[in-house]
Amino acid sequence: MKRPDPQEMARMKEELYLGLAKGDIGIRKATRQMRKILGMTQKAYAKRVADISPRILSEFENGTGNPTLATLQKMASPFGLKVTFLPPEAWRLQKPADD
């Protein structure tokens, strides 16, 4: 998998962070996007970045795995993200529309 150029990486990161902030992106999709931002396969990201088993990452991204919070944090920390509890979407504060 080819690593995007720096400008594309910055755009992809911004898209990731905005999608997470809005609640449009779930944790599985975010994990996949983080990997793609770095241009890495599941195996490479799992071993070199998150220091976890490639099987754990693969199963999580495919919706069949249930990693521990510590493992989720290992996957998220390279992007400065923290695994946290959020209220249900209906209870989240909405950003006011620009006037």
N, C-alpha and C positions, 0 to 999 in steps of 0.2 A: 504494500500500500504506500503510495507516494505522499510525502509530507507536504501540506499546502505551503505556499510562500507566506512570508510574514504578514503581509497585508490581508491575505485571505484568512490566516489564522486569527488575526485581530477581529475581523468581521465575524467569524464563526464563534469566537469567545463571547463577543457582544450579544450575538443572537442567543447563545446558550444562557447567559446570565439574565437577559431580558425575559426569555421564555420561562426560566425558573421563577423569576420574581413575579411574573404574572400568573403563574400556576398553569401555564400552557404545556409545560414539559414535565413528564414524570421522571422518577429517578432512573428507571431502566433506559429510557430514551436519552437522558442526560449522560449516562455512563457511555453509551454508544457514541454520542456526539463528542465527548471528551477524547475518546480514543481516536476518532476521525480527525479531530483538530491536530492531534500529534502525528497523524498518518501512520497509525500502528494497527497491527492485527490484534485480535483478542489475546493470542498467546504472548505477543511482545509486551502489550500493555500490562497484562497480568503479572508477568515475570519481572520486567524491568522497571515498571512504574509503581504498581500497586503492591508488589511482592506477595502475590497470592497465587493460588493454583489456577491455571488457565481454565480448567473445568468449572471452577466456581464462577468465574466471570462469564463464561459461555452460558451456563445454566441460568444465571441471573439475567443476562441480556435477553435470553430466549423465553423468559417467563416461567421457567421450571425450578429455578433455584431460590433459596431463601437464606441468604448470607446473614451473618451476625452483624450487629451494629458496628463492631470494630472493623470488620471486613469492608462494610460499606464506607466507613470513614477512610480506610486505606485507598479505596477507589476514588474518593472525592477530593482528598487533601491536596493532590498535585495542582488542583485548580483553585485552591483556597476556599473550597466549599466545606460546609459542616453538615453532618446528618442531624436533622432536628425534627421535632414534632411540630406540625402545623395544624391550625384549626380547620374544620371542614371548609370547603370552598365558599359556601354561603356565608360563613362568618368572617372571611378575610376582608380586610379593608381595601376598598377600591380607590385607585388614584383618581383624583378629580379630573374631569375633562378640561382641556385647555380652552380658555375663552378667547 
